[in-house]
Amino acid sequence: MRDAGADVTGKSDVGPGEYRPLLQLGAGGMARVELAVRAVGTFRRLYAVKRLHPHLVNDPSARAVIEEEARIAGSLSHPNVVGVIDVGVDDDGPFLVMDYVEGLTLAELQTLAVRHGEAIPIEVACAIALAIARALDCIHTATDASGVPLMLVHRDLSPRNVLLGYDGGVRLTDFGIAHADGRTIQTTTGLLKGTPGYVAPERLRFEDPDARADLFSLGVVLYELLAGERLYEGKAQAVVRRVLQEPPPDLGELRPEAPPLLVELLFDLLAKRPEDRPARAGDVVVALEGIVGELTMEGDGVSVGAYTSFLGAERQALRRAEVERALDEASSELAGTTLRLGAIPPEPEKKRWPVALGVGLAAAFVGGIAVMALTDDALDAAPVAEPAQSAPAVVAEPGAAEAETIADEPAPSEQAPVEESAVDAPVSDEPAVTEPSESEPPRTRRRRRRGRRARMQTMAAAPMAARTFPREMNWDGDLH
């Protein structure tokens, strides 16, 4: 494996074709991400490979950006961070290799929760925020090989850049616009990149950000998880004004059951001035550990993995089917061997695919690898989905004497797909999760949701052999 800080545009130690592309997972303004399999002898493993778009392969500035991302992400090693594990260059240009995670983006989880009439449990939201805070603490305290602090700031923390594995893992990804001391790429004067609605006020004022800018973004993400709606939504100029001028909201008004310490922490994270926020991500970790511990002691919690698996079971099955087909098509090039994902049986004639395969199938994954399940564009239409991406929008900074601009990030997370695949079409006449009807009495809807939570708790606590899945999640255990 090459040193992650090396020039990725130089001669690669990775032979051409060792990372064999299977299908495209997503694309942004500068790069795309592909699912690839590496085959060396009998070794088979899936990876996410990030590459420049073909028209940018020979662009020196674009190559410098991907090299900078390799330098930053390659210096990080933490269970809550998706780092770069290999780099190289082949006939298609430079590339970065990352672990491929099976699960949902945080944006997908929020969207699915709204579609099913769910309020994300407080313990799930806090556990996710705790994992993100730990990732930020790793980023902010990272050093180079000689122990010199890198002074990293992620600068693009949003729900699209948080990956939730069906195994319960939470990982922060996408360091394409991360800032570090010694950075060789300079941001264009008067331009600000980031996801609208998650950028800290000091960055909107074009001040040099420090780690506390990421803590503001964390506060926005945590509030939205608990409130079930966007905090700063609208056109870019309106969002900028609200972030700069609107006082932090009171979570206690929306979620009266929220612990007082959590309400207080959100006020601190969403403070307009950096000096009024926690000084370090480590301080947020300590606060959230106490809150999560208190919620866990109450004994009525649902784990991140169980909740993600419950809402994403159908999406997991569809994605696995798509990947399985891509591997089958590539089998002749893999020495006659097909890497099986374990749970997708051949489709019998005149029968439909199973709607969901159950949360336990992640354990059957080859080599323990995690594979990321990605959203289709249709999710963007839901109330909590990210705003639709288009050509970069440019707005003037409020109050500026001269016309400085703020550019919306042209692309969502590198995990978001760009096209709706045929496999993402519904495969069952029956929905995976019964949604509460608005015509039902409130008491009936509450009972339905309590029953759903009880099923998730049972799934999380029971051994695999003893778990009872809802009827639409039945699985016969056949791994084919």
N, C-alpha and C positions, 0 to 999 in steps of 0.2 A: 504494500500500500504506500502511496506517495505521501509525503509531508503535506498536510492541508494548507500550509502557508506557501507552498511552492507555486511557481507560475504554471497555471493549468493549461496555458496555451503552448507550453513547451512540449518536448518529446514525452509521450506517455509510456509508463511501464505496463499499462493495460492493453492487451492485444485487441485488435479490431474484432468486433463481433462477440467479445466475451460478455457484454451486456446487450443481450438480444432484445430489441423492443418488441412488445406485444400489443399495446394499445396506448392511445393518448388519454391521459387523465384530466388534463387541464392546461390552460394557457393564460399568460398575462401579456402585458404590452411588450415585453422584451424576450421572454422565454416561455417554453412549454415544459410540461412534466409528463414523462412516459412511464408506464409500467414495463419493467424489463426483467428478464431472467438471465442469470449468469450460470453458465454450464461449463464446468471444468471436470473432465472425467465423469465420475458418477455424481459429482456435486451439483445440486440444483438449488437456487435460491432466488426469490423475487426481491426487486429493489425499485425504488422511485428514482428516476434519472432526470435531472433538470438540464435542458439544453437551450441555447439561443435559437431564436427563429432563424430559418435559412437565410433571410435577407440581411441578418445582423452578424452572421458567422465571421465575416471578414472586417467588421467594424471595430477599430481599435478601442473606442470608448466602451462599447458593449462588452468586449472581451475583458476589459479592465474591471467592469462592474462585477462580472461573474467570478473573476479572480478574487476580488475583494470579499465577496460573499463566502467563497471557499476559505479565505484566510480567517474570517471572523467565526463562521459556524464550525470550521474544523478545529478551532481552539477550545470548543465547549464539549464537555462530557458530563451528562446529567440525565437521570431517568425521565425528567420532565422537559427535556429539550431534544428536538430532532436536529442532530448535528450532521455535518458532512463526513462520511466515512471513507470516501475515495474520490479522486479526481482523475481526469485524463483528457485526451483528445484523440479523435478518430476522424474518419472521412467526413462525418457530419459536424465536426467542430468540437470545441471544449464542452465538457459535461461535468456535473456534480452528481455523486451517488449518495442517496440517503436511505434509511430504513423505510420500508413501506408498511403503513399502519392500517390495520383493519378496524374500521369504526366509522364515526361521523365527525364532521366538523362541529364546533360548538354552535355555529349558525344553523346547521341542520337540526341539531337537538332542539333549539329554541323554536324553530318552525314546526317540527313535528309535535312538540308539546302544545302549541297553539292550535294546531289542526285537530288534536284529540281533546281539546278542552281542558288541558292539564296546566296547573300551576306547578312549576318545577319545585320539588321539595326543598326546603331551606337547607337541609343537611347536604343535599346533592350540590346545590349552588355553592355552598361554603367549601365543600371538599374540592370542587373544581377550582375555585378562587385560591385555595391554599396551594394546590399544585402549581398554578400559574405564578403565585408569589415565590414559591421555591425556585421555579425556573428563572424568574427575574433576579432573584438573589444570586444564582449561579452566573447569570450574564453580567450583572453589575460588578461582581467581585472577581471576574476572570482575569488571569494574568497570562503573559507570554511565557515562552520556555525558560526565560531567565528570571521569572518571578515579578516582572514589572507589570503593574495594573494596566489593563487595556482600556479602562474607563468606557465600557460598552453601554450603549443605550439602544434598545430595540427599535423604538420609534414607530412601530406599526402593529401594536397589540390590538387585535379586534377578534370577534368571534370566528371569522374565516381562518385565522391563523392559529387556532387552538384545536388540536386533534384529540378526540375522545375514543379510546379503544374499547372494543367490546369486552376486553379483559380488565377494564377499569382504569387503565393508564390514561394520563392526561399529559399532552406534550405540546410545547410551544414551537412554532416553526416559522420559516420565511424571514431570513436576515438580509433581504435584498436592499433595504434602505437603512440598515442598522448603522450607527455611528460609533466610531472608535478613535481614540487618539492615535496618531500615526496613519490615519486613513489616507489613502492615496487618491481617492475620488472625492472631489469637492462638490457640494451642492450648489446649483446655480443660484446666484444672488437674486433674492426676490421671489424664489420658487420654494414651495414647501410641499413635500410628498407625505402622504399618509392617508388613512381612511377617514373621510369626513365623519364627525361625530365622536371620534375617539382621540383626537389630537389635543394635547394639553394647551391651556391658554397661553403659556409663555412661548410655545412654539408658534402659535398664531400671531404673537407679537414679534416674531422673528428674533427672539432671544436665544442664546445658546442653551440648549436643554441639558439637564443632568438626569440622573436616575429617577428623580421624582416625577419627571414627565411620564414615564412608564407607569408609575403608581396611579396617576390620574386616569390613564387608560384602563387600568385594572379596576378602578372604582366604577367607571362607566359600564364595563363588562359585568361586574358583580351586580350592580343595580338592575341592569336589564334582565339578568337571569332571574332575579327575585320579583321584578315588576311584571315580566312577561311582555314588555313593550320597549321600543326604542326610547332612549333618553333624549338625544339630540337628533331629531329627524327633520328633513326638509331640504330645500335648496341650499347650496353651499354658503351663500352669503347670510342666509337666515341662521344656519347652523353656527357659523362663526360668531354672530352677534350673541346667540344664546349661550354658547360656551364662555364667551368673555364676560357677559353681563348677568346672566340668570343665576340666582342663588341655587346652591345644591338642594335637591329635593329631599323630603323627609320620607324615608322608607316606612317608618312606623305608621304612616297614614294609609299605605297600601297593604302592608303585611303586619297587622297589629300583633301577630304571634311572634314576630322576629325578636330575638334577644336584644335588649337595650345596648349591649356592647357592640353588636353588629350594626345597629343604626348609627351609633357614634362613630364607628370605624368608617362607614360610608361618608359621613360628613367630612371626616378628615381627608379621605382619599380624594374627594371631589372639590376640595378647597381650591379657590382660584389662584392663590399665591403658593408657589412651591414651598416656601418656608413654613406654611401652615399644614403641610402634609407630613406623614411619617418621614423620618430622615432616610431610612433604608428599607429595602424590601425585606430584610431580615426581621425588622420590627413588625411588619405586616404578617410575616409567617408566624411569629410568636402569638400575635393577637388572634389570628384565625385558628391556630392550633388549640387555643383555649376555648374558642367558640365551638369548633367542631367536637372537641372533647365533651363539652357540656351537652351538645345535642345528641352525641352518641350515648351518653349515660342515661338519656331518657328512654332508650331502648325501642324506639319506634322508627328507626331510620331505614333508608333505602340506599344502597351503595351506588356509586357512579356507574360501575359496570352493569349492575342489574337494571338500572334505569335506562342506560343507553341501549342495552340489548333488547329490552322490552319494546321501546319505541322504534328501534331500528331493525327489527328482525326481518321484515319483508325486504327492506333495502339491502340488508346483508345477503339474503338469498339471491336477489337479482344481480348484485355485483359479482358474487361468486360464480354465477352462471356465465356472466360475460367474460370473466377472466378464464374460466374453464374452457370456454370455446376458443379463446385466443391461444391458450396453451395447446389445445388439440391441433389447431392449425399449424402451430410451430413444431409439432412433435417430430416431423420428418427431419427437421434441422437439428434436433437435439438427440442425435444418435438413436432415433427410433423410440425414445423414452418420453412419456408425457408426465409432467408434474401434476399430480391430482390434488385438488383442493379438498377432497374428502367427502363432501356432503351433497354433491349435485348429481343425482342419478340421471341416466339418459331419459329423454322425454318420450314416453310411450305414445303411440299413434292415437290421435283423437282424445288425448288427455292433457291436462294443464300441469305446469310446474307447481310444486307445493308453494303455498304463500310464504311460509317461513320455516326455518329449519331449527329454531331453538337457540337459546343463548349458549349452550354447551359446545357448539361446533367449533368455536374458536380454538378449543384445546386440540382439535384434530389437525390443525394447520401444520404443513410440512416444516420440519426443522425448528419449530417454535416461532416461526416468523410471523410478524404482524402485518396485515394488509389493510390499507386504507380504503374505506368505502366512501365514495364521493357523491356529492349532490348533483342532481340534474337542474337545468336552468329553471324548471318550473317552480322550484322552491323559492326563487326570488320574488314571486308574486305574493307570498304570505306576509302577514303584518310585521313579523320580526325579522324577515330576511333582509340581507344587505341590499342597499339600493343597486339597481341594475347598472352594470358597468358599460361604459361606452367610451367614446373618444375623450381624452383628458379635458376636463372643464376647468376654466381659469376664471377666478374672481378677484376683485380688488380687495386688499386688506382694509377693514373698516378703520377710519380715522387716519389713514396714511396720507401724508402730504403729497407723495408721489405714487404712481400706480405700480405697486408691487403686487404680485400675483400669488395665488394659492392653487396648486394643481391637485385635483383629486387623483388618488392613486389609480392608474389606468387599468389595473387588473385586480381581481380578488386574490385570495390565497392561492399559492401554487398548487393546492389540492383541488380547486374547483374546476369542473369540466366545462368545456366550451360548447359542446353539442349534446343534444338530448338523444341518447341511444335508444335503439328499438327495445333493448331489454328493460328499459326503465318504464315501459308501458305497463299498466296494471295486468297482473297475471291471474287474478282471481275475481270472481264476481262478488266475493265477500270481503269487506275491509279487514285488515290485520287487527285493528283495534276499533271496537265499537265506539263511535263518538256520541256524546250526550246530545240529545235533541233539545233545542231551545224551547220547544213546546212542553217539555216535561216540567213538572214542579221542581223547584230548587232542591227540595229534600230528596227526590228521586235521583237527581243528578249527583248530589253529594254522596248518596249511597253507592252509586255506580263507580265514582272515583275512589271511594274508600275500598271497594272490592278490588279495583284494579291495583291499588297500592299493596293490598294484602297478597295478591298473586305475585307481585314483584318481590316482596319480602320472602315469600315461600321459595321462589326460584333462587334467590341469592343464598338462602340458608341451607337448603336441602342438598344432600349428595346428588350427583348427576343421575345415578340410576333410580333415585327415588323421586325426582322432580316430576310434578304434574303440570304439563303445559296447557294453556288454553286450547280449545278445540282447533283453532286455526293455526296453532303452532306445533301440532303433533309431529313427532319424528320417530321413525322406526329404528334408529340407531345404525342403519346400514351405511357404511362409509364407501362402498364400491371401490 
